[in-house]
Amino acid sequence: MTLEYARQVLDIEITALQKVRNQLDRTFVASLDAMEACKGRVITCGMGKAGQIAAKISATLASTGTPSFFLHPAEALHGDLGMVQADDLMLIFSNSGESSEISALLPFVRAMSVPIIAVTASARSYLAVQADRAILLGDLTEACPLGLAPTATTTAMLVVGDALALCLMKRRGFQVEDYARRHPAGALGRKTLAVKFVMRVGDAVAAIAPDRPVREALFAITRARSGAAVVVDADRRVLGIFCDGDLRRGIEKDPDFLGRPVGEVMTAQCITVGDDLRAGDVLDLLKARRIGEVPVVDANGVLAGVADLKGLIASQ
């Protein structure tokens, strides 16, 4: 009985989505055009369950390249309307289109000449009439056994809102890197984070001129708590790298090794990576080459920092 009814709920909501899908028209495209042209923020608004959907859509918009925030209609009537600016656009969700809080708010939004897009059931509702554009859901059957709790209607609002946000995302050419910058703490954000945000910089980088003795390179490595020293010219362009393997091999062969210029014993033409390369890709490179760290250079080829296994693994 339980599973049968659960499937019935899903069937009702799927049917609602199919109905909304089939009746999408040029109003959706016109609404999308208006949102894309908006110079300010797309402000979502709704009351009750529709408000919770509006808040979610605002979060989706903001994380996919469209500046947005959620405005509670009741709070708007008590001062928060001051957050709305003339170059903003308001996206209002209400199935009935007759909510008292939304209805009370609309004249003030209209007075500010802020464009209004409605997501609502009926073209005859107060919200649809007052809006510049209305994306209509139609008369949907709720999945609730009493026919009262918003279920199919809020699902439809959610999907229409997602469609708007994702169509905008596609129009803007929003890429993985853009998404990652807005999700630095998420798994995708960590995976696609540029190496410049996780590399060692400043005093944590052992950089040394090629004419300095190996002894000084060791001191620099110790101070930086690093595993290698990057050998650079006067313009901080990378000439090579000196690591513990170079030290062991040198001491075994030459008793005066510590006094030799590091430029003579370094590994020349070492691997470097650009600072905009993904941290995850740099980690894969280090693992494949079986090396512990790699110099990171900026767009001009100047040493910007050093990426190491420990920092890269922690960033993932």
C-alpha positions as CSV (number, residue, x, y, z in Angstrom):
1,M,0.0,0.0,0.0
2,T,2.8,2.5,1.0
3,L,4.9,1.9,-2.1
4,E,1.8,1.9,-4.3
5,Y,0.7,5.3,-3.0
6,A,4.3,6.6,-3.2
7,R,4.4,5.7,-6.9
8,Q,1.0,7.4,-7.3
9,V,2.4,10.6,-5.8
10,L,5.3,10.4,-8.3
11,D,3.0,9.8,-11.2
12,I,0.9,12.8,-10.3
13,E,3.9,15.1,-10.1
14,I,5.4,13.7,-13.3
15,T,2.1,14.3,-15.1
16,A,2.2,17.9,-13.8
17,L,5.7,18.4,-15.1
18,Q,4.7,17.0,-18.5
19,K,1.8,19.4,-18.7
20,V,4.0,22.4,-17.9
21,R,6.6,21.2,-20.4
22,N,4.1,21.0,-23.2
23,Q,2.7,24.4,-22.6
24,L,5.9,26.4,-22.4
25,D,5.8,29.1,-25.0
26,R,7.4,32.3,-26.2
27,T,6.7,33.9,-22.8
28,F,9.3,31.7,-21.3
29,V,11.9,32.9,-23.9
30,A,10.8,36.5,-23.4
31,S,11.2,36.1,-19.7
32,L,14.7,34.7,-20.2
33,D,15.6,37.6,-22.5
34,A,14.5,40.0,-19.7
35,M,16.5,38.2,-17.1
36,E,19.6,38.1,-19.3
37,A,19.3,41.8,-20.0
38,C,18.9,42.7,-16.4
39,K,21.7,45.0,-15.2
40,G,21.0,44.5,-11.6
41,R,19.9,41.5,-9.5
42,V,17.2,38.9,-10.2
43,I,15.2,39.1,-7.0
44,T,13.1,36.1,-6.3
45,C,10.0,36.4,-4.1
46,G,7.2,34.1,-2.9
47,M,5.1,33.3,0.2
48,G,4.9,30.0,2.1
49,K,6.0,26.9,0.2
50,A,6.3,29.0,-3.0
51,G,8.7,31.3,-1.1
52,Q,10.9,28.3,-0.2
53,I,11.0,27.4,-3.9
54,A,11.9,31.1,-4.7
55,A,14.7,31.0,-2.2
56,K,16.1,27.9,-3.8
57,I,15.9,29.3,-7.3
58,S,17.7,32.4,-6.1
59,A,20.5,30.3,-4.8
60,T,20.7,28.4,-8.1
61,L,20.8,31.7,-10.0
62,A,23.6,33.1,-7.9
63,S,25.7,30.0,-8.1
64,T,25.4,29.8,-11.9
65,G,26.3,33.3,-12.9
66,T,23.2,35.5,-12.3
67,P,23.4,37.8,-9.3
68,S,20.3,37.1,-7.1
69,F,18.8,37.2,-3.7
70,F,15.5,36.2,-2.1
71,L,13.1,38.8,-0.8
72,H,10.4,37.8,1.6
73,P,7.2,39.6,0.7
74,A,6.1,40.3,4.3
75,E,9.6,41.6,5.2
76,A,9.6,43.7,2.0
77,L,6.5,45.5,3.3
78,H,8.3,46.4,6.5
79,G,11.5,47.9,5.1
80,D,13.3,45.3,3.0
81,L,11.8,46.8,-0.1
82,G,14.7,49.2,0.2
83,M,17.0,46.5,-1.1
84,V,15.3,46.7,-4.5
85,Q,16.9,49.0,-7.1
86,A,15.6,50.3,-10.4
87,D,17.9,48.1,-12.5
88,D,16.8,44.9,-10.7
89,L,14.2,42.4,-11.9
90,M,11.7,40.5,-9.8
91,L,10.8,36.9,-10.3
92,I,7.7,36.1,-8.2
93,F,6.4,32.6,-7.5
94,S,2.7,32.1,-6.5
95,N,0.4,29.3,-7.6
96,S,-2.8,31.2,-6.9
97,G,-1.4,34.6,-7.8
98,E,-3.6,36.0,-5.1
99,S,-1.5,35.8,-1.9
100,S,-2.3,38.8,0.3
101,E,1.4,39.6,0.9
102,I,2.3,39.4,-2.8
103,S,-0.7,41.4,-3.8
104,A,0.1,44.1,-1.3
105,L,3.7,44.3,-2.5
106,L,3.0,44.5,-6.2
107,P,1.9,48.2,-6.5
108,F,5.1,49.3,-4.8
109,V,7.2,47.3,-7.1
110,R,5.3,48.6,-10.1
111,A,5.9,52.1,-8.8
112,M,9.6,51.5,-8.9
113,S,9.4,50.5,-12.6
114,V,11.0,47.2,-11.7
115,P,10.2,44.5,-14.3
116,I,8.1,41.6,-12.9
117,I,8.0,38.0,-14.1
118,A,5.4,35.8,-12.6
119,V,5.4,32.0,-12.3
120,T,1.7,31.3,-11.5
121,A,-1.2,29.1,-12.5
122,S,-3.7,31.4,-14.1
123,A,-3.4,34.3,-16.5
124,R,-6.4,35.9,-14.7
125,S,-4.7,36.1,-11.3
126,Y,-3.8,39.5,-9.8
127,L,-0.1,38.6,-10.0
128,A,-0.3,37.6,-13.7
129,V,-2.2,40.8,-14.6
130,Q,0.3,43.0,-12.7
131,A,3.4,41.2,-14.1
132,D,5.2,42.2,-17.3
133,R,5.3,38.5,-18.2
134,A,3.6,35.5,-16.7
135,I,4.9,31.9,-17.1
136,L,1.8,29.9,-16.7
137,L,1.7,26.5,-14.9
138,G,-2.0,25.8,-15.6
139,D,-4.4,24.0,-13.4
140,L,-2.3,21.3,-11.8
141,T,-3.6,18.5,-9.6
142,E,-1.8,18.3,-6.2
143,A,-0.5,15.0,-5.1
144,C,-1.7,15.6,-1.5
145,P,-4.6,13.2,-0.7
146,L,-6.6,16.2,0.5
147,G,-5.7,18.2,-2.5
148,L,-4.4,21.0,-0.3
149,A,-0.7,20.7,0.5
150,P,1.4,22.3,-2.3
151,T,3.2,19.4,-4.0
152,A,2.8,19.2,-7.8
153,T,2.5,23.0,-8.0
154,T,5.7,23.6,-6.1
155,T,7.5,20.9,-8.0
156,A,6.4,22.6,-11.2
157,M,7.7,26.0,-9.9
158,L,11.0,24.5,-9.0
159,V,11.5,22.9,-12.4
160,V,10.5,26.1,-14.2
161,G,12.9,28.1,-12.0
162,D,15.7,25.6,-12.7
163,A,15.0,25.8,-16.4
164,L,15.3,29.6,-16.3
165,A,18.5,29.5,-14.3
166,L,20.1,26.8,-16.5
167,C,19.1,28.4,-19.7
168,L,20.7,31.7,-18.5
169,M,23.8,29.7,-17.5
170,K,24.0,28.3,-21.0
171,R,23.5,31.7,-22.6
172,R,26.2,33.2,-20.5
173,G,28.7,30.5,-21.5
174,F,29.2,29.7,-17.8
175,Q,31.9,27.1,-17.4
176,V,33.2,24.6,-14.8
177,E,35.8,27.1,-13.7
178,D,33.1,29.8,-13.1
179,Y,31.1,27.3,-11.1
180,A,34.1,26.3,-9.0
181,R,34.9,29.9,-8.1
182,R,31.4,30.1,-6.5
183,H,31.8,26.8,-4.7
184,P,35.3,26.8,-3.2
185,A,34.3,24.5,-0.3
186,G,32.4,22.0,-2.5
187,A,33.9,18.8,-4.0
188,L,33.7,20.3,-7.5
189,G,35.2,23.6,-6.3
190,R,38.1,21.8,-4.7
191,K,38.7,19.6,-7.8
192,T,38.7,22.6,-10.2
193,L,40.3,25.2,-8.0
194,A,43.3,26.9,-9.7
195,V,46.7,25.9,-8.3
196,K,47.5,29.5,-7.5
197,F,45.0,29.3,-4.6
198,V,46.7,26.3,-3.0
199,M,50.4,26.8,-3.8
200,R,53.0,27.9,-1.3
201,V,54.0,31.5,-1.7
202,G,56.3,34.1,0.0
203,D,58.6,32.8,2.7
204,A,57.3,29.3,2.1
205,V,59.1,29.2,-1.2
206,A,62.8,28.5,-1.3
207,A,64.1,30.6,-4.3
208,I,67.8,31.1,-4.9
209,A,70.1,32.6,-7.5
210,P,72.2,30.2,-9.6
211,D,75.6,31.7,-8.4
212,R,74.8,31.0,-4.7
213,P,76.5,27.9,-3.1
214,V,74.6,24.7,-2.4
215,R,75.0,25.4,1.3
216,E,72.7,28.5,1.0
217,A,70.2,26.5,-1.0
218,L,69.9,24.1,1.9
219,F,69.4,26.9,4.3
220,A,66.7,28.3,2.1
221,I,65.0,24.9,1.9
222,T,65.1,24.6,5.7
223,R,63.7,28.1,6.2
224,A,60.8,27.5,3.8
225,R,60.2,24.0,5.2
226,S,60.3,22.8,1.6
227,G,61.6,19.8,-0.2
228,A,63.5,21.7,-2.9
229,A,64.9,25.1,-3.9
230,V,63.8,26.8,-7.1
231,V,66.8,28.4,-8.9
232,V,65.8,31.7,-10.5
233,D,67.4,34.5,-12.5
234,A,67.3,38.2,-11.6
235,D,63.8,38.4,-13.0
236,R,62.6,35.4,-11.0
237,R,62.3,33.2,-14.1
238,V,62.8,29.6,-13.3
239,L,66.2,28.1,-14.4
240,G,65.9,24.8,-12.6
241,I,65.3,23.1,-9.3
242,F,67.5,21.6,-6.6
243,C,66.1,18.8,-4.5
244,D,67.2,16.3,-1.9
245,G,68.0,13.8,-4.6
246,D,70.5,16.2,-6.1
247,L,72.1,16.8,-2.7
248,R,72.6,13.1,-2.0
249,R,74.1,12.3,-5.4
250,G,76.4,15.4,-5.1
251,I,77.7,14.7,-1.7
252,E,78.5,11.1,-2.6
253,K,80.7,12.2,-5.5
254,D,82.2,15.5,-4.4
255,P,83.4,16.4,-0.8
256,D,83.3,20.1,-1.7
257,F,79.7,19.8,-3.1
258,L,78.2,22.2,-0.5
259,G,80.4,25.1,-1.8
260,R,79.6,24.6,-5.5
261,P,77.2,27.1,-7.2
262,V,73.7,25.6,-7.1
263,G,73.3,26.5,-10.8
264,E,75.9,24.0,-11.7
265,V,74.3,21.1,-9.9
266,M,70.6,21.8,-10.3
267,T,68.1,19.9,-12.5
268,A,67.9,22.3,-15.4
269,Q,64.8,22.8,-17.6
270,C,62.6,21.4,-14.9
271,I,58.9,21.0,-15.2
272,T,56.8,24.1,-14.4
273,V,53.0,24.7,-14.3
274,G,50.9,27.8,-15.0
275,D,49.2,29.3,-12.0
276,D,45.8,29.0,-13.6
277,L,46.1,25.2,-14.1
278,R,43.6,23.2,-12.0
279,A,45.0,21.9,-8.7
280,G,43.6,18.5,-9.4
281,D,45.5,18.3,-12.7
282,V,48.7,19.4,-11.0
283,L,48.3,16.7,-8.4
284,D,47.8,14.1,-11.2
285,L,51.0,15.4,-12.8
286,L,53.1,15.1,-9.6
287,K,51.8,11.5,-9.0
288,A,52.5,10.5,-12.6
289,R,56.1,12.0,-12.5
290,R,56.7,10.8,-9.0
291,I,57.9,14.1,-7.8
292,G,57.1,16.0,-4.6
293,E,56.7,19.5,-5.8
294,V,56.7,21.7,-8.9
295,P,57.4,25.5,-9.5
296,V,54.3,27.5,-10.4
297,V,54.7,30.4,-12.8
298,D,52.4,33.3,-13.8
299,A,51.4,34.3,-17.3
300,N,54.7,36.1,-17.8
301,G,56.8,33.0,-16.8
302,V,57.8,34.5,-13.4
303,L,57.9,32.3,-10.3
304,A,54.7,32.7,-8.4
305,G,54.9,29.8,-5.9
306,V,55.5,26.1,-5.4
307,A,52.8,23.4,-5.4
308,D,53.5,20.3,-3.4
309,L,51.8,16.9,-2.9
310,K,50.7,17.7,0.7
311,G,49.0,21.0,-0.2
312,L,47.4,19.6,-3.3
313,I,46.1,16.5,-1.6
314,A,44.7,18.7,1.2
315,S,42.9,20.9,-1.4
316,Q,41.1,17.9,-2.8
